[in-house]
Amino acid sequence: MNKNKEIKTHYRTCNLCEAMCGIEIKHQEGEILSIKGDKQDPLSHGHICPKAIALKDLHVDKDRLKHPMQKTENGWKRISWQKAFNLCAEQIKKTQREFGRDSVGVYLGNPSVHNHGTLLTALPFLKALRSKKRFSATSNDQLPHMLVNLHLFGHQGLFPIPDIDHTDLFICLGSNPVASNGSLMSAPGIQKRIKAIQDRDGKVVIIDPRKTETAHIADEHLFIKPGTDCLLLLAMLQSLFAEGLVDIGRLERYCDDQDLIKSACEDFTPENVSEHTGIAAETIRELARRLATTPRAVLFGRMGTSTQAFGGVTTWLIYLLNILTGHLDQRGGMMFTKPAADVIEVGALAGQKGHFNRYQSRVRGLPEFSGELPASTMAEEILTPGEGQIRSMITIAGNPVISSPNGRKLEEAFESLDFMVSIDFYLNETTCHANLILPPTGPLEHSHFDIAFNMISVRNTAKYSEALFEPEPDTRHDWQIFMELTRRLEAKDLRSRVEAEAKYQILSRIGADGLLDILLRFGPYGTRLPATDRIGSFLSEISQDLLKPHHPLRRLLAMGPYGSANRSLQKELSLNSLASYPHGIDLGPLQPCFPERIFHKDQRIPLAPDLFIDDLTRVREAIDSIASGHPLLLIGRRHVRSNNSWLHNSHRLIKGKNRCTLIIHPNDAKQLKLNDGGLAKVTSNVGSIDIPVEISEEIMPGVVSIPHGWGHHRQGTLLSVAETKPGVSLNDITDDQHVDALSGVSVLNGVPVTVKAVQSKKKTVRKRKKASAEAV
């Protein structure tokens, strides 16, 4: 290190999970010297977790791909970008000419939503592809929330967020925010936020089959049997009605069908569900009373309540409990953001609010959601012959072999394809099956703005960061890759070729940041759309047209719950003005916004949509099977040093003791003759894995837990660090046929399994010798 060279400081947002922590990076001549929390960041106030520090590992990782790679008989070889783009487009077009447009499938992983370039340019690419065989991490994650958003509020992206900084009662069901930093609740420094609740004499209650990291700092923890959350919530609703505690408050005149809810939950008394859930009847009643009588209270549910057999109806019931106790769109309850780049409003004005069940999957008939089919159908759509069979596949920033159910079946499916291309910078368990890999630049080599996670933040903030490092020569950003592919896919004849080229030339000049600039200017804190140097006179003319009095977008320019009070910034937001605030801008706490932000035409909230009411029949039919149950139910878990599987290629994130273990209660371990640290074979109806045992009283009897994201033992990958601690994949034993029948979300929690001890080789040899001796 040259001490005479200036040490520089760069501020940005960590993009490795949903928390959006502000970071301060010290660097010198292209070398990162340190990564610390940015104390002036208006959302995180200096908090970071270990993942942020590993951004350096990701940037310098020798395994990270930087140039197009083509699989050949002699292994992978580097090819030019032009050859790669042409090959990809030609193969996709060839497949669609021979087998139809739906013969090409596409999967988007969750890192896609951490990148504004991908978010703003992947949609035109998907439109050019014209295939209905689209899949994403959504159906392995938050699909039930989006389905309920759509039916109750009229827009799939309008997520209610716990106003955790102002609540006095935080009931958290199936969520572990200390490990996740908040999920569908971007809340960096959650420990301090929980401590603040307690300091103002508030209470935090965690309901989970495991005593999680969050439960350790909470006031109360209740065990609940996996998959029975809907029974608990129905009993809480029944208690509210029985004790006259329903009070919607100011939103009552906008809510319909309260009586239907009362009738639907009448037979779900606390006594009727207590044995099934493992929670005493009086405890259930007390939870309902506390939620109803605490002025500032919120009930929140996440992965444990979402990715289960009743994920859709459970999520709907969580929303209902907040609404019927007057805690929706109210300070300290469930509230809504007003982000600077408000894709919710823009999408609504463009008629893109979401849709459900317009068509179904070919093999199993599962419903689409906003143009996507459940990820659990992906393998069967590839392997099942017939019209509409997927013959070519595109994966984008995803590793579904590890993250989707029945990963071994997906491996078989991907290997059978005629052609596969992956847009990814790692050769991982999924991309190793591709014929072509198109790697984008790394996180520190492009600019950053969080479009998606500002929509679910516990406070309204905005922050833009330029790239820290110049991309290496002959590399491409995500948005450049998508635009090049879109350009080629749209060009089918002379006219379409000219149109595609014109669009490409315009958008390539604007770029991802230019598109972001337009969103900011159209947003609730935006400017009046003067022309920018980046877009030039072309956009100036368009802007003038958009500002005609009759144009519906005109009203967006002055919208927002803060109105003129927000102009204290002295600058209306654009990309240039935001860039002058390197730590970001505080746009204030969440504010009430209903009924204006209800997107149904009548601006009313239908509390009892038919599809949720009808699904209660399935709940009733399942009660007996829930009661008899299976001897052991499998749940997942998360660690603060894990998020996506590619983070396991950072030594600092996997060092220390093995985290990929089977957690089991002592009573179950004793019965199964399992020893702490020994091996166990965990078997479901789709497969088995061998995993070390961790005996703990912090898990409910009858429940076992395995973390997600591991299983780096496959052949053909290039993850040299991850392969030193491969672990096993939870999704090798989850069943792709097991989904929530209502929403189509994968069932990743509450999976029936059997567990037995795996004897060491030495013990097996001794037993065989003893048996032979006895035989003689």
C-alpha positions, 0 to 999 in steps of 0.5 A, spaced: 500 500 500 502 506 497 502 511 504 503 517 499 496 516 495 490 519 498 485 514 502 478 516 499 471 514 502 465 512 499 458 511 501 453 506 499 448 501 501 449 494 502 445 490 497 446 483 500 440 483 504 433 487 505 436 491 510 439 497 506 444 498 511 448 504 509 456 503 509 462 507 509 468 504 505 475 506 505 479 505 499 486 506 496 488 505 489 483 500 487 484 496 494 478 496 499 481 498 506 475 497 510 468 497 510 464 500 516 457 502 518 455 509 516 453 513 522 449 518 518 445 513 514 438 516 516 435 508 516 441 504 519 444 509 523 451 506 523 448 498 524 451 493 519 452 485 519 457 481 517 455 480 510 456 488 509 464 487 510 464 481 505 462 485 500 470 486 499 470 478 498 465 478 493 469 484 489 476 480 489 473 473 489 477 469 484 471 465 482 467 470 480 466 470 472 467 476 468 466 474 461 462 470 457 463 462 458 461 457 453 460 450 455 464 445 450 466 438 449 473 440 452 470 444 458 468 452 459 471 457 454 471 464 454 468 467 448 466 474 446 460 478 448 457 479 441 458 471 439 455 470 446 449 475 445 448 472 438 448 465 440 443 466 446 438 470 441 439 465 436 438 459 440 432 462 443 429 464 437 430 457 434 427 453 440 421 458 439 420 457 432 420 449 432 416 448 439 412 455 440 414 461 444 412 457 451 418 452 450 423 457 453 422 458 460 425 463 465 427 463 472 429 470 476 432 469 483 432 474 488 438 478 487 435 481 481 431 485 486 437 488 489 439 491 482 435 497 479 439 496 473 436 489 472 429 491 475 428 496 470 431 492 464 429 485 465 421 487 464 422 489 456 427 483 456 421 478 458 416 482 454 420 480 448 421 473 450 413 472 450 413 466 454 408 464 459 413 459 462 416 464 467 418 463 474 421 466 480 423 466 487 417 469 489 413 463 489 418 460 494 418 466 498 413 472 499 407 470 494 402 469 499 403 477 501 402 479 494 396 475 493 393 478 499 395 485 497 392 484 490 385 482 493 385 487 499 388 493 497 388 492 489 395 492 488 400 486 489 406 491 491 402 495 496 405 491 502 403 493 509 410 494 514 410 494 521 411 501 524 416 498 529 419 504 531 412 507 534 409 500 536 408 498 543 406 491 542 410 487 536 407 480 535 412 476 531 409 470 528 414 465 524 419 471 523 426 472 525 428 479 524 435 479 528 437 473 523 434 476 517 435 484 519 427 484 517 424 480 511 418 484 508 420 489 513 427 493 512 429 494 519 437 495 520 439 494 527 433 491 529 436 489 536 436 496 537 429 497 535 426 492 539 430 495 545 427 501 544 420 498 544 422 495 551 424 501 553 418 505 552 414 499 556 412 496 550 412 488 549 415 483 544 412 477 543 415 471 538 411 465 536 415 460 533 417 452 533 424 454 535 426 459 540 430 464 535 435 469 535 429 474 536 426 470 541 432 471 545 431 478 546 424 478 546 419 479 552 415 472 551 416 466 546 411 461 545 412 455 541 407 453 535 406 447 531 408 448 524 403 449 519 398 451 524 398 458 524 392 459 521 388 455 526 391 460 532 389 466 528 382 464 526 381 463 534 384 470 535 379 472 530 373 468 534 375 471 540 375 478 538 368 477 535 366 473 542 368 479 546 366 485 542 373 487 541 373 488 534 374 496 532 376 497 525 377 505 527 377 510 521 377 505 516 371 502 518 367 506 512 372 503 507 371 496 509 366 490 507 364 484 509 365 484 516 359 479 518 362 474 513 369 474 517 365 473 523 361 467 521 367 464 518 371 463 524 365 462 529 367 454 530 375 456 531 374 457 538 381 457 542 379 450 545 378 447 539 385 449 536 389 449 542 391 442 542 393 442 534 397 449 535 400 447 542 398 454 545 393 454 551 386 456 549 387 462 555 394 464 552 390 465 545 385 469 548 390 473 551 394 475 545 387 477 542 385 482 547 392 485 548 392 486 540 385 489 540 387 493 547 394 496 545 393 503 542 399 502 538 400 494 536 402 490 530 401 483 528 407 481 523 408 474 520 413 472 515 417 466 512 414 461 517 407 463 515 408 464 508 411 458 505 407 453 508 401 449 506 396 454 508 400 460 506 395 464 503 390 464 508 394 465 514 397 471 511 390 473 509 388 472 517 394 476 519 392 482 515 385 481 518 387 481 525 391 488 524 385 491 520 379 489 525 383 491 531 384 498 528 392 497 527 392 498 519 394 505 516 395 507 523 401 509 527 405 504 531 401 498 526 401 496 519 403 502 515 405 503 508 411 507 505 411 512 500 418 511 496 421 516 492 421 511 486 414 509 486 413 504 482 407 502 485 403 508 483 407 508 476 405 501 475 397 502 477 397 508 472 399 503 467 394 498 469 400 494 472 397 492 479 397 485 478 393 479 476 392 472 479 389 465 475 389 468 468 392 461 466 395 455 469 401 451 469 401 445 463 402 439 467 398 440 474 394 446 473 397 451 478 395 458 478 399 463 475 400 470 479 402 476 475 405 472 469 409 467 473 408 460 475 410 457 481 417 455 481 415 448 484 412 446 477 419 448 473 422 441 473 415 438 471 414 443 465 421 441 463 421 433 464 414 432 461 413 431 454 408 434 450 405 441 447 408 447 451 414 443 454 420 447 456 426 445 451 430 451 453 431 455 459 434 462 462 436 463 469 437 470 472 441 471 478 438 465 481 440 458 484 434 454 484 437 447 484 439 449 492 433 454 493 427 451 490 423 444 492 426 437 490 433 440 487 435 433 485 429 433 480 431 440 478 438 438 476 435 432 472 431 437 468 436 442 467 441 437 464 435 434 459 434 441 456 436 443 449 439 449 451 440 453 457 443 460 458 445 463 465 446 470 467 450 470 473 457 471 475 458 464 479 459 457 476 454 454 481 449 448 482 444 451 477 449 455 472 453 449 471 448 445 467 448 451 462 451 452 455 452 459 456 454 464 462 453 471 461 456 474 467 454 481 469 459 486 473 459 486 481 455 490 486 461 495 487 462 496 479 455 499 478 451 504 481 446 503 486 439 505 488 434 500 492 427 501 488 424 494 491 426 495 498 424 502 499 417 499 498 418 495 504 422 500 509 420 501 516 422 509 514 422 513 508 429 514 505 432 515 499 439 514 497 443 513 491 451 511 490 455 511 484 459 505 482 465 505 487 470 502 482 470 502 474 468 495 471 474 491 468 475 492 461 470 488 456 465 487 462 457 488 462 452 491 467 446 487 468 442 492 464 446 492 458 446 484 457 438 485 458 438 490 453 442 487 448 438 480 448 432 484 448 434 488 441 436 481 438 429 478 440 425 483 438 428 483 431 424 479 427 423 482 420 426 489 417 420 493 420 421 490 427 429 490 426 429 498 425 424 499 431 428 495 436 434 498 434 431 505 435 429 503 442 436 500 443 439 506 441 435 511 445 435 507 452 442 505 451 443 513 451 439 513 457 441 507 461 439 504 468 441 511 471 437 515 466 431 510 467 431 511 475 432 519 474 425 519 470 422 515 476 425 519 481 422 525 477 415 522 477 415 520 484 412 524 490 418 528 491 420 529 484 421 535 480 417 538 474 421 534 469 426 539 466 430 536 461 437 533 463 443 532 460 443 525 460 437 524 456 437 531 452 432 534 447 429 527 446 426 526 453 425 534 453 420 533 448 417 527 451 416 530 458 412 536 455 407 532 452 407 528 459 405 534 462 399 536 458 393 537 463 389 531 461 395 526 462 394 522 468 401 522 470 401 529 471 398 528 478 404 524 480 408 530 480 405 533 486 402 527 490 405 524 497 403 524 504 408 529 506 406 535 500 409 541 500 412 540 507 417 535 504 420 541 500 424 543 506 430 539 502 430 545 498 431 540 492 426 536 489 428 529 488 432 527 481 438 523 480 443 529 480 440 532 487 439 525 490 447 524 488 449 530 492 447 527 499 452 521 499 449 519 506 442 519 503 435 523 505 430 522 510 423 523 508 420 521 514 416 516 518 411 512 515 404 516 514 397 514 514 395 514 506 388 510 506 383 511 502 387 515 497 392 509 496 387 503 496 387 501 488 380 498 487 376 502 483 371 503 489 377 505 494 374 500 498 377 494 502 374 487 501 375 483 507 372 477 505 374 475 498 371 468 495 378 465 494 380 466 502 373 464 505 373 458 500 380 455 502 377 455 510 374 449 507 380 446 506 383 448 513 377 444 516 378 438 512 385 438 515 384 439 522 384 431 523 390 430 520 394 436 523 391 433 530 394 426 528 400 429 525 407 426 523 412 424 528 417 429 526 416 436 522 421 439 518 422 447 518 428 451 515 432 457 519 436 463 517 443 465 520 445 473 520 451 471 515 447 467 510 442 470 505 443 467 498 447 461 497 453 465 493 455 468 500 458 461 502 463 463 497 466 468 502 471 465 508 469 470 513 461 468 512 462 461 513 468 460 518 467 458 525 463 452 527 459 448 522 452 451 521 449 446 517 446 442 522 439 438 524 437 441 530 432 436 534 429 436 541 433 432 547 426 428 547 426 426 540 434 425 540 433 420 546 428 416 542 431 416 536 438 414 539 441 420 536 448 423 539 450 431 539 455 431 533 453 425 530 450 423 523 443 423 522 439 421 516 433 425 514 428 422 509 422 425 506 418 422 500 423 425 495 429 423 498 434 423 504 440 427 506 445 425 512 447 431 516 450 432 523 446 433 529 445 439 534 441 437 540 437 443 543 431 445 548 430 451 543 426 447 538 419 444 540 418 437 541 416 434 534 420 439 530 427 439 527 430 444 523 435 445 517 438 451 514 437 453 507 442 455 502 447 449 503 449 443 499 455 445 495 458 438 494 455 438 486 460 436 481 462 441 476 461 448 480 467 453 481 465 455 488 472 454 492 471 457 498 463 454 499 466 447 497 470 447 503 464 447 508 459 444 503 453 442 508 447 439 505 441 442 501 434 442 505 431 442 498 433 436 496 428 433 501 422 438 500 417 436 495 415 440 489 409 437 489 407 439 496 404 447 495 399 451 498 393 449 494 390 456 494 397 460 492 401 455 489 407 457 494 412 452 495 411 448 502 418 449 505 416 449 512 412 443 516 415 438 511 414 431 514 420 427 515 423 421 518 430 421 522 434 415 524 442 415 526 447 414 521 452 409 524 460 411 523 464 406 518 468 404 524 461 402 528 458 398 522 465 394 521 465 392 528 458 390 528 459 386 521 465 382 525 461 381 531 455 378 526 460 374 523 463 371 529 456 369 532 454 366 525 461 362 526 
